[in-house]
Amino acid sequence: MQEILTAVTYPIVWLICSYFLGIESGLGKLLISLTAAILVYVLMGMAKSQKADDKNGDDARK
């Protein structure tokens, strides 16, 4: 699920940069869309990890 969402994020952000934000630079669109895809991947991993910790009863904040 995490990888699929990351793969879908990349072209969606690319299209948003192209059509809605009007960014014409290919490098700019590449950097923005890759950053967004990596951010989604990391955030999903953090949420999954936190959910697993809560399920096991671990609390890393103590």
N, C-alpha and C positions, 0 to 999 in steps of 0.2 A: 504494500500500500504506500509506504514511504517513498519508494523509488518511482512508482507510477505518478504520484502527485508531483514529485520533483521534475519528472520528464514532461508533464503537462504544463507546469509552471513556466518553463523556459520559452516555448513558442507563444504562450499567451502574453507574457511580458514583452516579448519581441514585437508582437503585433500592437500592443498598447504603446510602446515606444515609437513605432513607425507611424501609426495612424492618429492616435489621440494626442501624443506629446510632440509629434512632428520632428523627432530626432532623425537626421539623415545620415549621420556617421555610423558606418557599420561596426566600427570598433566600440563606439559608445553604446550601441544597442547590445552588442555582445557582452560587454562588461556589466551592464545593468541587468540583463536577463540572466546571466550566469550567477551574479551575486544574489539575485532573488531566488533562483533555484537552489543554490547552496544554503541560503538562509532558511528556506522551507524545509530542506533536508535536516538541518541542524535542529530547528525548532521541533520538528516531528520526533526526532530522536530524543530530545530532552523531555518532551511530554510522555513518550513511551517509557523512558527510564523512570520518571517520577511516578507514573502509574504503577509500574512494577514494584517500586519501593513501597508505595502505599498499600499495595496488595499483600506484600510480605510483612507488613507491619513495621518496616524500617523507617526511621525518621532521621535523616542526615542533618537536620537543623538543630538537634539537641547537642 
